[in-house]
């Protein structure tokens, strides 16, 4: 025997045929749930629950089970395998490194395939950059570099890049633009990546630097940075890397220092493989400003996550590893046969083996301007409301609608830091700017105009 349930569709009437036994079971299951919900709980079960709760209350706080959190990012270690602050693997203290892989510290037996994978992970192989081109907003990089040049390169600076990522168009022919820096035997600096990064703005975080390097930046030094990340997200932008200045050096000898390599490896580990590092500094020969872009190989990022990299104390163009690494170079003989040549394991690796070159172009962001005063500069006062008034009353902007006057990344950072809340107010302002509709500002427009009419000292007045 069978039962028939009918249902109508737009085209025709169709039938769904189900066994009677299934229908009976469904209603029986619903009745059972209803009875279970209304039935009293067995007193023995209630007593057992109370006893277990009393036992737990007698356990010392130190012995109770806890959700383990990372001391660096303050997040549960099970939430992500990667620390959002350091870019290293969580739970490294409970693991040991075999070859180039982290394994459970208690594990002793491995398959042949696992051992081969571990050995290959410690065998350095050159990899081209996955990004083929980076376009940098001209005003952003110009203001960033000009400040350092005005100090005669006595103070190094770092900046966070915010932008978008798009797919690259394959070249029409086999030729590729040549890269900068020094070419080594195996790695080719020609960019062959599959994506293009567009940098719309550069934010300069609070930082500590000297005449040779940036010593510390971001983190606890700049509590504003997470809010700037959130502001960029409202604008449809994301972290796409870093820009760092460097003193005079021969680009043929030093492509990136070990410190710079670890900087970009950390960014790629946390924010994604689209991230890159822009470098800017005077050329040793021409003394002219020289800019290049680089990306760490995926293998370099994985090794960085193991926490085995450190700066070499003497040779800045290399990086030290606490575990021996091999260099693997692919060669082709006269007959076209490919062979892999492996050099002896070493604890020092030239940074060039772990980097891929990226072509650089300047462009003008169609989304934002970047002309307002930067909020953090050594030796300079942060911007105040009077600076904002002078900015919007500039003859080039005075007759523009308010939303177009505010269409500057660093103006928005100023408003976020001094007047408006990133969660409730800034989304409204950004929406009005992106839609070019001042009416969407609502009562926030009067607050802004009142601040321009009666400039007050700047400070953290965000609600």
KAJO-V876694 format. One record per run of one state. SS is the DSSP state (H for helix, E for strand, - for the rest). FROM is the first residue (numbers start at 1). LEN is the number of residues. If there is no record, write none. Layout:
SS;FROM;LEN, SS;FROM;LEN
//
This chain:
-;1;1, E;2;7, -;9;4, E;13;7, H;20;19, -;39;4, H;43;16, -;59;2, H;61;3, -;64;5, E;69;1, -;70;6, E;76;1, -;77;5, E;82;1, -;83;6, E;89;1, -;90;2, H;92;3, E;95;4, -;99;2, E;101;4, -;105;7, H;112;10, -;122;1, E;123;3, -;126;5, E;131;7, H;138;13, -;151;7, E;158;10, -;168;27, E;195;9, -;204;3, E;207;3, -;210;4, E;214;4, -;218;1, H;219;3, -;222;3, H;225;10, -;235;3, E;238;8, -;246;3, E;249;1, -;250;8, H;258;14, -;272;4, E;276;8, -;284;5, E;289;8, -;297;1, H;298;8, -;306;3, E;309;3, -;312;6, E;318;15, -;333;5, E;338;5, -;343;3, E;346;5, H;351;4, E;355;9, -;364;5, E;369;1, -;370;15, H;385;8, -;393;9, H;402;4, -;406;2, E;408;1, H;409;10, -;419;7, H;426;10, -;436;2, H;438;4, -;442;1, H;443;11, -;454;10
//
